[in-house]
Amino acid sequence: MPAAALLLAGCGESGGLEDAGPTPTAVGPRQLWPTLPPASAAVDDYGAGETEKVKGVSVPGGDLHKVSPVTIVRAQAAADPDTYQEIEKGLATCGDPGPRTADCPVLHAYYADLTGDGKDDMVVGVKAPKQQLVVRVYAYEGGTLTQIMNDEDAVISVELAGQSVVVRAVADLAGYEYRTSWSYDVHQKAMLPTRDEIVRTGPPQTPAPSGSSSPSPSPSPSQSPSAAPAPSPSAS
């Protein structure tokens, strides 16, 4: 039998080549309103890319582990009292001098190399009025202490994921939450919200009938804050 006939005869046997059917046509994105002129400015000021140099704070050996986050926030409050007037009273309860109490709005710091320069940067949380949390990242570069991220929201939890800070916040839709991933941008020299999404976390909560005494549902695992690393002893 000729070789060509042998190849054709083998195609229909088990394990041979089979027709996968027609290949769907690739469809590229369609540009809508192509003649619409581009916007010249953003509508909202998201605060992305904004940095602030912190003056009056020394960083021994360039090691942020040796600096108290309270010292940093107090220095910023002294430089801009109007911005910090709502938490100024609370800063007085953060110790040094005096004892640190539970009313101190500055949470202990966490550390991670977020800029990729081989040195730990500092992540700080500051409790603000109306159950808001301010999340900040500080870096020490070129002999200068700089705030490279500032985000304020109704925060559910904050997570460190590699070189990103992921902020989970309350959404205005029941059963959803906002998740924003902040990552360092070498061109802007600041943390930018590189991924911002709204995520479904569970069924919408239906208000209980008037007069009912049914217990509130427990949060799903995805709504519970992730376990955080133990704080450094030098962060207090």
C-alpha positions in Angstrom: 0.0 0.0 0.0 1.4 3.5 -0.8 2.7 5.6 2.1 0.0 8.3 1.4 -2.7 5.7 1.6 -1.4 4.4 4.9 -1.4 8.0 6.4 -5.0 8.6 5.3 -6.1 5.2 6.7 -4.6 6.0 10.1 -6.4 9.3 10.6 -9.7 7.7 11.5 -8.3 5.3 14.0 -8.3 5.8 17.8 -5.6 8.3 18.8 -5.4 9.8 15.3 -6.1 13.4 14.2 -9.6 14.7 14.6 -11.4 17.7 13.3 -11.9 20.3 16.1 -14.6 22.1 14.2 -14.6 25.7 12.9 -12.3 28.2 14.6 -14.1 31.2 16.0 -13.1 34.5 14.4 -11.0 36.7 16.7 -12.8 39.9 17.5 -10.8 43.0 18.6 -12.0 45.8 20.8 -14.4 48.3 19.2 -13.7 52.0 19.8 -16.9 53.8 20.6 -17.4 57.5 19.6 -14.1 57.7 17.9 -14.5 61.4 17.1 -15.0 62.3 20.8 -12.2 64.6 21.9 -10.1 63.3 24.8 -10.6 64.8 28.3 -8.0 67.4 29.3 -8.1 66.8 33.1 -9.3 64.2 35.6 -12.7 64.8 37.2 -11.7 63.6 40.7 -8.5 64.2 42.6 -7.7 60.6 43.7 -4.4 61.7 45.4 -2.4 59.2 43.4 1.2 60.1 42.9 1.3 62.7 45.6 4.3 62.6 47.9 5.3 64.6 50.9 8.7 65.2 52.4 8.7 64.8 56.2 10.9 67.3 57.9 12.3 67.3 61.4 12.6 63.5 61.8 16.0 61.8 61.9 16.3 58.2 60.6 19.4 56.6 62.3 21.4 54.7 59.7 18.6 55.1 57.2 16.7 52.3 59.1 13.0 53.1 59.5 12.7 50.4 62.1 14.4 52.8 64.5 11.8 55.5 64.0 8.5 55.7 65.8 5.5 56.2 63.5 4.1 58.5 66.2 7.1 60.8 65.7 6.5 60.9 62.0 2.8 61.8 62.3 3.5 64.4 64.9 6.1 66.1 62.7 3.5 66.2 59.9 0.9 67.6 62.2 3.3 70.3 63.4 4.0 71.3 59.8 0.3 71.3 58.8 -2.0 71.7 61.9 -5.1 72.4 59.9 -5.1 69.0 58.3 -4.5 67.2 61.6 -6.8 69.2 63.9 -9.3 66.3 64.1 -6.7 63.9 65.5 -4.5 66.4 67.3 -6.0 65.7 70.7 -5.5 61.9 70.2 -1.9 62.4 69.4 -1.4 63.7 72.9 -2.3 60.2 74.2 0.4 58.4 72.1 3.1 58.7 74.8 6.6 60.2 74.8 6.0 62.0 77.1 3.5 60.1 79.1 2.0 56.6 78.6 0.5 55.5 75.3 -3.2 54.8 75.7 -5.9 53.1 73.6 -7.0 56.5 72.4 -3.8 57.0 70.3 -4.9 57.2 66.7 -1.6 56.0 65.3 -1.5 52.2 64.9 1.8 50.3 65.1 3.8 50.1 61.9 4.5 47.2 59.5 7.6 46.9 57.4 8.3 45.7 53.8 10.4 46.6 50.9 7.8 48.2 48.7 10.1 50.3 46.6 12.4 47.5 45.6 15.6 49.2 46.8 16.4 46.4 49.3 15.4 48.5 52.4 12.2 48.2 54.4 9.6 50.9 54.0 7.1 51.7 56.7 3.3 51.2 56.5 1.3 53.2 59.1 -2.4 53.3 59.9 -4.0 56.4 61.5 -7.5 56.3 62.8 -9.6 59.2 61.6 -13.2 60.4 62.5 -16.3 58.6 61.2 -14.5 55.2 61.3 -12.1 56.1 58.6 -8.6 54.8 58.4 -5.7 56.6 56.8 -3.1 54.3 55.3 0.3 55.7 54.6 3.7 54.4 53.4 7.0 56.1 54.2 10.3 55.5 52.4 13.8 56.8 53.2 15.6 57.6 50.0 18.6 59.8 49.4 18.7 61.0 53.0 15.1 62.1 52.9 12.1 60.7 54.7 9.1 60.8 52.2 5.5 59.8 52.4 4.9 57.9 49.2 1.3 56.8 49.7 -1.8 58.4 51.4 -5.2 56.7 51.3 -8.2 57.3 53.5 -11.3 55.1 53.4 -13.8 53.1 55.4 -11.3 50.3 55.6 -12.2 46.6 56.2 -8.6 45.4 56.1 -5.2 46.1 54.8 -2.9 43.4 53.4 0.7 43.2 52.2 0.9 41.1 49.0 4.4 41.0 47.7 5.4 44.6 47.0 1.8 45.8 47.0 -0.5 47.2 49.7 -4.1 46.0 49.2 -6.8 48.1 50.8 -10.3 46.5 51.2 -13.0 49.1 51.9 -16.7 49.2 52.4 -18.7 49.6 49.1 -22.0 51.5 48.8 -23.6 48.3 47.4 -24.6 45.6 49.8 -22.7 42.4 49.3 -19.7 44.1 47.6 -16.5 45.7 48.7 -13.8 47.9 47.0 -10.3 46.5 46.7 -7.4 48.8 45.7 -3.9 47.5 45.1 -1.2 50.1 45.5 2.2 49.5 44.0 5.3 51.6 43.7 6.0 53.3 40.4 9.6 54.1 39.7 8.9 57.0 37.4 6.5 58.7 39.7 8.5 57.7 42.8 5.2 57.0 44.6 2.7 54.3 45.3 -0.1 54.3 42.6 -3.5 52.5 42.7 -2.5 50.0 39.9 -5.6 47.9 40.4 -9.0 49.2 41.6 -12.0 46.9 41.6 -15.4 46.3 43.2 -15.8 42.6 44.3 -18.8 40.6 45.2 -18.3 39.1 48.7 -21.8 37.6 49.5 -25.5 37.9 49.0 -27.1 41.4 49.5 -28.2 41.8 53.1 -31.9 42.2 53.5 -33.1 44.3 56.4 -34.9 42.3 59.0 -38.7 42.9 59.4 -39.7 45.5 62.0 -39.8 44.0 65.5 -37.9 40.8 64.6 -35.1 39.7 66.8 -33.2 37.5 64.4 -29.4 37.5 64.9 -27.2 39.3 62.4 -25.4 37.0 59.9 -21.8 36.2 60.5 -19.3 37.6 58.0 -18.1 35.3 55.3 -14.4 34.3 55.4 -13.6 36.7 52.6 -14.9 39.6 54.8 -12.6 38.8 57.7 -9.4 40.7 57.9 -6.3 38.7 56.9 -3.9 37.7 59.6 -1.2 40.4 59.9 2.5 39.9 60.7 3.6 40.5 64.3 4.7 44.2 64.7 8.3 45.1 65.2 9.2 46.0 68.8 10.6 49.3 67.5 7.2 50.3 65.9 5.6 51.5 69.1 
